[in-house]
Amino acid sequence: MSLSFVSTLFQRLALVLTVACAPMAAHAAGATAAAPATTAAGNAACPDLLQRQFPRLQDEKPQPLCQYAGKVVLVVNTASFCGFTPQYKALEALSAKYKDLAVLGFPSGDFGNQEYGSNKEIAEFCENTFNVKFPMFSKSSVVAGKGDLNPLFADLAKRTGQSPKWNFHKYLISRDGQQVLSFGSKVDPEGREFTQALEKLLQQN
């Protein structure tokens, strides 16, 4: 083996070690690599509107709304004995159709005697009558003057200038929480007006 060959071999080895050790040296000096971008809902920043929690309808266990961050969120005040109650079927269909949509139901008895008295009764009705699978939360008040106002609905009314006038009022919240659209009870969740607005929000990053 010639001396020149050995010299060349050692030079190449030194170069490999220099390249390999550079990242470790940077880390030791406190340098940090840029974090990879992510679009997963669970890792998205949580909008202010969703930074709260509510009891789940079925067992009243607190549920953080931030678990839906990164999705378009549809908030609806529901009731079991209303002319618009069949909209449950359309809401469930939307929930199943769009994976980046979170439909959240909030039962309320604010508009006449149109809701059961207990969360257990409401949960049984939703499951047995309409096979509702999207998240539902404990019964609450959704308009001012009817009881302890649900803070989410207070913020939604403030953002849009529109409070629910009846059951099945619908609010669409963009992924980043900056846009909130309001739709009255008569607007069909599967109708053109609503689905066009929904799909426009779904197309936004």
C-alpha positions as CSV (number, residue, x, y, z in Angstrom):
1,M,0.0,0.0,0.0
2,S,1.6,3.3,-1.1
3,L,2.0,6.3,1.2
4,S,0.0,8.5,-1.1
5,F,-2.9,6.1,-1.0
6,V,-2.9,6.1,2.8
7,S,-2.8,9.9,2.9
8,T,-5.7,10.1,0.5
9,L,-7.7,7.6,2.6
10,F,-7.2,9.6,5.8
11,Q,-8.2,12.9,4.1
12,R,-11.5,11.3,2.9
13,L,-12.1,9.9,6.4
14,A,-11.5,13.3,8.0
15,L,-14.0,14.9,5.5
16,V,-16.7,12.3,6.4
17,L,-16.2,12.9,10.1
18,T,-16.5,16.7,9.7
19,V,-19.8,16.5,7.8
20,A,-21.2,13.9,10.3
21,C,-20.3,15.9,13.3
22,A,-21.5,19.3,12.1
23,P,-25.2,18.8,13.1
24,M,-24.1,17.6,16.6
25,A,-21.9,20.7,17.0
26,A,-24.8,23.0,16.0
27,H,-27.1,21.3,18.5
28,A,-24.5,21.6,21.3
29,A,-24.3,25.4,20.5
30,G,-28.0,25.7,20.9
31,A,-29.0,25.8,17.2
32,T,-32.5,24.4,16.4
33,A,-33.8,23.1,13.1
34,A,-37.0,24.5,11.8
35,A,-40.0,22.4,12.8
36,P,-41.8,20.6,9.8
37,A,-45.1,22.2,8.8
38,T,-48.2,20.1,9.6
39,T,-51.8,20.3,8.7
40,A,-53.1,17.6,11.0
41,A,-56.1,18.9,13.0
42,G,-54.7,17.7,16.3
43,N,-51.6,19.8,15.8
44,A,-53.2,22.9,14.5
45,A,-53.3,26.1,16.5
46,C,-56.5,26.4,18.5
47,P,-58.7,29.4,17.6
48,D,-59.9,31.6,20.5
49,L,-63.5,30.6,19.8
50,L,-62.6,26.9,20.6
51,Q,-60.5,27.6,23.6
52,R,-63.2,26.3,26.0
53,Q,-64.7,23.0,27.1
54,F,-68.3,21.7,27.6
55,P,-69.8,18.6,29.1
56,R,-70.6,15.8,26.7
57,L,-74.3,15.0,26.4
58,Q,-74.1,11.3,27.1
59,D,-72.0,11.4,30.3
60,E,-71.4,15.1,31.1
61,K,-67.6,14.5,30.9
62,P,-65.8,17.8,30.0
63,Q,-64.7,17.9,26.3
64,P,-62.2,20.5,25.0
65,L,-63.3,22.0,21.8
66,C,-59.6,22.5,20.8
67,Q,-59.7,18.8,19.7
68,Y,-61.5,20.1,16.6
69,A,-58.8,22.7,15.8
70,G,-57.8,22.6,12.1
71,K,-61.3,21.6,11.0
72,V,-64.3,23.7,9.8
73,V,-66.7,23.7,12.7
74,L,-70.5,23.8,12.4
75,V,-72.3,24.8,15.6
76,V,-76.0,24.1,15.9
77,N,-78.5,24.7,18.7
78,T,-80.9,21.7,18.6
79,A,-84.2,20.6,20.1
80,S,-86.1,17.3,20.1
81,F,-89.7,18.6,19.5
82,C,-89.3,21.2,16.8
83,G,-90.5,21.4,13.2
84,F,-86.8,21.6,12.2
85,T,-85.8,18.5,14.3
86,P,-85.6,16.4,11.1
87,Q,-82.5,18.5,10.2
88,Y,-80.6,16.0,12.5
89,K,-80.6,13.6,9.6
90,A,-79.0,16.2,7.2
91,L,-76.5,17.2,9.9
92,E,-75.4,13.6,10.4
93,A,-75.1,13.2,6.6
94,L,-72.8,16.2,6.4
95,S,-70.7,14.9,9.3
96,A,-70.2,11.6,7.5
97,K,-69.5,13.2,4.1
98,Y,-66.9,15.8,5.0
99,K,-63.9,14.4,7.1
100,D,-62.6,18.0,7.8
101,L,-66.0,19.1,9.2
102,A,-66.9,18.9,12.9
103,V,-70.6,19.2,13.6
104,L,-71.3,20.2,17.2
105,G,-74.8,20.0,18.6
106,F,-76.0,22.1,21.6
107,P,-79.5,21.1,22.8
108,S,-81.5,24.0,24.2
109,G,-85.0,24.6,25.6
110,D,-84.9,28.4,25.0
111,F,-87.7,28.4,22.4
112,G,-90.8,26.9,24.1
113,N,-91.2,23.5,25.6
114,Q,-89.3,21.8,22.7
115,E,-86.6,19.9,24.5
116,Y,-86.4,17.1,27.1
117,G,-85.6,18.0,30.6
118,S,-82.6,15.8,31.1
119,N,-79.4,15.2,29.1
120,K,-80.0,11.4,29.3
121,E,-83.4,11.8,27.6
122,I,-82.0,14.0,24.9
123,A,-79.1,11.6,24.2
124,E,-81.5,8.6,23.9
125,F,-83.7,10.5,21.6
126,C,-80.9,11.6,19.3
127,E,-79.4,8.1,19.1
128,N,-82.7,6.1,18.8
129,T,-84.5,8.5,16.5
130,F,-81.8,9.9,14.2
131,N,-78.8,7.7,15.0
132,V,-76.8,10.9,15.7
133,K,-73.1,10.2,15.9
134,F,-71.6,13.7,15.7
135,P,-70.6,15.3,19.1
136,M,-73.5,16.6,21.3
137,F,-73.1,18.6,24.4
138,S,-75.2,19.1,27.6
139,K,-78.3,21.2,27.4
140,S,-77.6,24.9,27.7
141,S,-79.1,28.4,27.0
142,V,-78.1,29.8,23.6
143,V,-79.7,33.3,23.8
144,A,-79.4,36.1,26.4
145,G,-82.2,36.4,29.0
146,K,-83.1,32.7,28.9
147,G,-80.7,31.5,31.6
148,D,-76.9,31.1,31.9
149,L,-75.9,31.9,28.4
150,N,-73.6,29.4,26.7
151,P,-70.3,31.4,26.3
152,L,-69.7,30.0,22.8
153,F,-73.0,31.2,21.6
154,A,-72.4,34.6,23.2
155,D,-69.2,34.9,21.2
156,L,-70.8,33.7,18.0
157,A,-73.6,36.2,18.3
158,K,-71.0,38.9,18.9
159,R,-69.0,37.9,15.9
160,T,-71.9,37.7,13.5
161,G,-74.4,40.2,15.0
162,Q,-77.0,37.3,14.9
163,S,-78.3,35.3,17.8
164,P,-80.5,32.2,17.3
165,K,-84.1,33.1,16.7
166,W,-85.2,29.5,16.9
167,N,-83.9,26.0,17.1
168,F,-81.4,24.7,14.6
169,H,-79.6,28.0,13.9
170,K,-76.3,27.3,12.3
171,Y,-72.9,28.9,12.6
172,L,-70.0,27.9,10.4
173,I,-66.5,28.6,11.7
174,S,-63.4,28.6,9.4
175,R,-60.4,26.5,10.3
176,D,-58.5,29.5,11.7
177,G,-61.5,30.8,13.6
178,Q,-61.4,34.2,11.7
179,Q,-64.5,33.7,9.7
180,V,-67.9,33.0,11.2
181,L,-71.0,32.6,9.0
182,S,-74.6,32.6,10.4
183,F,-77.6,30.7,8.9
184,G,-81.1,30.7,10.2
185,S,-83.2,27.7,11.1
186,K,-84.9,27.5,7.7
187,V,-81.7,27.1,5.8
188,D,-81.4,23.4,4.8
189,P,-78.0,22.0,5.9
190,E,-77.9,20.0,2.6
191,G,-79.2,22.9,0.5
192,R,-77.2,24.7,-2.1
193,E,-76.8,28.0,-0.1
194,F,-75.3,26.2,2.9
195,T,-73.2,23.6,1.2
196,Q,-71.6,26.2,-1.1
197,A,-70.5,28.2,1.9
198,L,-69.3,25.1,3.7
199,E,-67.3,23.8,0.8
200,K,-65.7,27.3,0.3
201,L,-64.5,27.2,3.9
202,L,-63.3,23.6,3.5
203,Q,-61.1,24.6,0.5
204,Q,-59.3,27.2,2.6
205,N,-56.1,26.1,4.4
